[in-house]
Amino acid sequence: MGRIGVYIERYTINRSAEMGALMRLSQVAPRLGHQVDYLFRPDIYKIPQYDALFIRALTDPMNLSYVAARTAELNGVRVVDDPDSIFICCDKINMYRHLVSAGVPVPKTVFLTESDLTRDRAAKLLKTIGSPLVLKAPNSSFSLYVEKVETPAEFLKIGHRFLRRADCLVAQCFIKSEFDWRVGVLAGEPLFVCQYLIPKRRWKVLTYLDNNRFITGPIKGIELGKANPRLLDAAVQAGAAIGKGLYGIDLKQVDDEFVVIEVNDNPTISAGEEDQKAPHVYERIIRYLMGEWG
């Protein structure tokens, strides 16, 4: 019997769908002959006692989840997410450089510094990349600090606001769509496919409102066998550009082609959502963590 530690934070279990996924994981593990324990912050010292660690908390090099990942790695414990994947994916500029170097198709993308925040530069980018364009802070997540701009004035206002938390920005071509593709990739193979539908009168999957409220669209699962092979190929190529772990690849479809918008380490897996058409997700994760697959 192998022992798997699942590192979580209190907020991980606040959402019933995420808690449901954790329960499914803990139900599948015994059937495969393994044990699952849930670890919180005070339990980090226990990580070396386990055969594998599965992180289900927000990852960032400044978070304790990264300490958990490093602790596992230093003690020879197989870990998802691994520290290198966290380090790359939590910095969009680093992530895009890996994708471009590997020849992964991405939207037209430009990196900007404070010296680029001029009205002339804004007008030129809106003309060459296209209007509107999307500005992103490199350390953003869950659609925070990702905004669409259509004029030089908007470009300057949002750009200066984002530079309060970063030294560089990402400017990217805007691709209009009704949904984002999300492909889960584990150990270089597709794990699940779904569509994140964009709410009406919105342009991105998740939009934050006042009073800590947000608007998000429904999720539609797609069977792996029915997914476009080009979609799967683009996702696998993107995952390989980062590492060999577990990734959530966001893609847009442009006619018959697919471009990678982002690679997420620590992708969301919620009961009844990402696993809709992929009930095998939990078994494959457990087998990967225990070195039985991948």
N, C-alpha and C positions, 0 to 999 in steps of 0.2 A: 504493500500500500504506500502510495506517495502522499505527501502533505503539501497542500497548496495554500498559501496565505493570500488573502484578498485584502489589499490595503484600501480602506475607505475613510471618508470624512463624514461628519454628521449630515451635511447637506446631500451626500450621495443617496441617502435613504429617505429623503424628504419627498421625492417624486415616486409615486406608486409604480410607474412603468419601469423605472430603474431598479427599484427594490424587487419587482417581479422578475427581472432578468437575473439578479443575484440569487434569488430563490431557485430559479431554474438551473443555474449553474451548480448550486449546492445539491440539487436533486440528481443531476446527471453524474456528478463526480463519483458517488458511492457505487453507482451501477458499473462504473469503469474501474472500480477498485481503489478509489482515491478519497482522501479526506480534504474538506475545505474548511478553513477557519477565517474569520473576519478580524482584521487587525486595524486598530485605530492609532492615533498619534503616540499614545503612551506605550504601544506595543512594538515600535520600530526595532527595539533591541532584540526582539524575538526572531527577526527575519532570518538570521543565519541558521535557525533550527528547521527551516522549511526547505523543501526540494524545489519549489518554484514560487514566484510572487506575481500576482496579477493586480495591477494598479487600477482602481476605479475611482479616482479623485482627480481634480483639475491638476494638470501637469504644467510646470513652469520651473526653470532653474532656480527661482527664488522661493518655491513652495517646498513643504516637507515631503511631498510626493517624490520630488527629485532626490531628496536625501534617502528616501526609502529605496528608490531605484539604484542609487549608487551603493547603498549598503548591500543590496542583493548582489550586484555585480562584483563588488570587492570580495564577497564571500562565496563566489562561485554558484550563486543561486540564479537559476534561469528566470528572467524577468521580462514582463510586458507591462509598461513600455520600458525599453532600455534607455539609459541616460543619453546616448548619442542621438537617438530619435527625438527625445524630448528637446534636446538642445537645438537641433536643426529646425524642427517644426514650430517651435515657439518664437522663432524669428523669421518672419516672412521673407526678408531679403536673403537670408541664408538658404531658406527653403527653395526660393525661386532660382537662385544660382545653382543649386544642385540639380533642379529640374532642367534648366537650360543646358547645363554642361552635359547632361545625359541625353539631350535631344528630345525631351518630352514636349509635346505641343502645349503651349500656354498662350493666353491672349497677349497682344502687344503690351509689353511691360517696360516701364522706365523707373529707375531709382532716383530720388530727389533729395537734395540737402537744402539747408536754409537759404543758400545763395540762389537756389532755383525759384524761390518764392517771389517772383516779380510779375508784374502785369504782362510784360512782353513774353516772358517764358510761358505763362499760363495761356496766353492767346495762341502761341505756337503749338503747345501740346494739345490744346483743344482742336486745333486744325489737323495736326499730324496723327494723333491717336484717335481723335474723333470726339464729338460732343453728343451726349455727356461722356465724361470719363469717371472712373472710380478712384478715389484716394483711400489708401489704407495705411494705418500705423503698423509698423512691423511686428509689434507685440500684441496685436488685437486677437480676440477670440469671440466666438458666438455672435458674430456680426457687429460687435462693438468696435468703434473707431474705424468703421467702413462706411464711407459716404459718397454719394453721387454728386458731381458738380457739373454745371452747364455754362458758367460764366467765369471770367477772370476774377471777379469780385468774390464769388463763392469759393473758387480755388484758393485764393489768398486767405480768406477767413478760416476755412476748414484746415488748410495746410498749417497755418500758424497755431491753431488749436492742437492739432495732432503733434506738432513738434515740441509741445510742452512735455511730452512723455517719450520722445524718441529723437535721435539725431538724424534719421533718414525717413523718407516716406516712399510708398509704392504708388505709382500712377499706372492705371491699367485700363485697357479698352473695355467699355461696357458692352455686354452681350445680353440683349433682351431675351427673356424666356419665361415660360409658365411654370417651370420647375428646374431644380438642380438634380442632376444625377448624383447619387452617393453609392460608391462601390467600396465595400469592405475588402481589404486584402490582408491575408495572413501568410507569412512565409513564402511570399511570391505567388500566391494563388488566390483567386477570387473567393470571398467568403460569403458575401451577400450583396444584393443589389436592391436599391429602392429609389424612389423619386421623392424629393422634398418639394411639395407643391408650394408655390409662392401665393400668399393671400391676395385677394382682389384689391386693386388700387395700391399695391405695394410693389417694390422692385427687388426685394431680397427676402430670403426665407424667414428671417427673424428680425422684427422691428421692435425696438424698445420705446415705450411710452412713458408718461409721467407716473409718479407714484409706484415705481418698480413693477409696472405692468408691461406686458409685451404681447405682440401678435405673431402667431406662427401658423403655418399651413399644415394640412394633414400629410401623412406619410403613406406612400403606396409601395408595397413590396412587389418585386419582380423575381420570378424564378430564374436561377442562374442559367438553366438550360435554354431559356427564352430571351436572354439578354443579347444585345448586339455584340458579336465578337470584337468589333472595333472598339466598343466601349470598354470591354474587359481588357483588351490588349493595352489601351492607353492607361487604364488604372494600374495594371500590373507593372508597366514601365515606370509609372510615377512612383509606385511603392519601392521598386528596386533602386530608384535614384536616391532614396533616403536610407534604406536598410532592409532588414529581413524580418521585421516584426509585424505588428498589427497596425494598420492604417485605415483611415476613412478618406477616400479620394473623392473630392467634389469636382464635377465636370459639367461643362455646358456643351450642348449639341448645336453645331452649326452645319445645317444641311445634313450630309451623311458623315461628317467628321466630328471629332470630340476634342475639346481642349480642357486642360486641367486648370481649375481655378485655385485649388489648394490641396495640400496633403495634411491631414490631421493625425497626429499621434493621439492615443487615448480616445478613439472614436466612440461616440455614444452607441450603446447597444441596449435598447429598452424592449421590454416584453410587449409583444403585439405591434411593434413598430419595425425596427430594422430586421427583426427575426420573423416577420410575417410569412415570408416564403422561404425561410432558411432555418428550419428547426434544428439543423445539424450544427449551428453556430457554436453552441455550448460544448458539444462533444469535441469538435475540432480544436477549440481553444484549449480545453483540458489536455487533449492528446499532444498538442504542441508544447504546452507548458511542461508536460512530463517527458518530453523528448521522444514521444511515440510517433510523431508525425512532423513533417516539415524540416 
